[in-house]
Amino acid sequence: MKIIISLLLLLIVIFLDSCSDPSTSRRILEENGYTDIQITGYKWVGCSNDDDYTTGFQAISPAGALISGTVCSSMFWKNATIRFN
């Protein structure tokens, strides 16, 4: 029983990790002037149902403030959107 639960938890972690897109998120944030970007991984909330990827981040804004948020993006139909906490 413990093996089955462990395997299920592993599959959930792998699935959730595949629902974030760190490279696109970093590129979008850099293009918009953010620095010291730290990708925090998959975020449960913050994006719409139309988004395939939800990637959390912390960064320094162009104005110099420490901010956190989510980059929402799609595989095919939509560009990325930066949303703030």
N, C-alpha and C positions, 0 to 999 in steps of 0.2 A: 504494500500500500504506500509506504514512504517513497519507494522508487517512482511510482506513478505520479504522485504529487510533485516530486522533484522534477520529473520530466515535464509536467504541465507548467510549472513555474518557469522552467528554462525556456519553453516554447513561447510563453507570454512575454518574457524579457526580450527574446529575439524578435518577436513580432513588433513590439513597441519600438525597439531600436530601429527597425526598418521603416517606421513611420515618421522619422525625422530626416532632414536633409542638411547636414552641417555645411557642406561645401557651398551650396546655393545660398544658404542663410548668411554665411560669412561674406560671400561676394556681394550680396545685396546690401548688407550693413556697411561694408567698406566703401561701396559706390555712393552711399549716402552720408559719408563723412564720419562714421563711428570708428573709434579706436579701442585698443585693449579689449577686444571681443573675446568673451568666454562663452562657448556653446554649452548649455546645461542639459541638452537632450530633449527627449519627447515631453511635450506638455499636454496634460489631459484636457485643459480648457483653453479658450482664447481664440479658436478658429471656427469657421463655419463647417457645415457638413460637406460643402463642395471642395474643401481642401484635403489633399492627400497627405501632406506633410505638415506637422506642427513642431517647430524647433524652438526651444527656449534659449534665451541668451541674456547676458549681462554685458554692458559696454559703457564706454564714455561717449556721451553725445557730442556733436559738433560745438555745443555751447559749453562743454566741460563738465556736465553733470553725469553722475553715475545713474544709469537707468537699467531696467530689466523689462523683458517682454517676450514676445513670440513672433517668429517669422512664419507666416502661413503661405503655403505654396501648393501647386498642383503638378501632376506629372505632365499633363498635356494641354489643358484648356485655360489656365490662368497663370498670370505672372505672380510674383511674390508680393505679400503685404506685410508691413511691419506694424505690429500691434504692441502697445505698451501696457504694463501692469499699473 
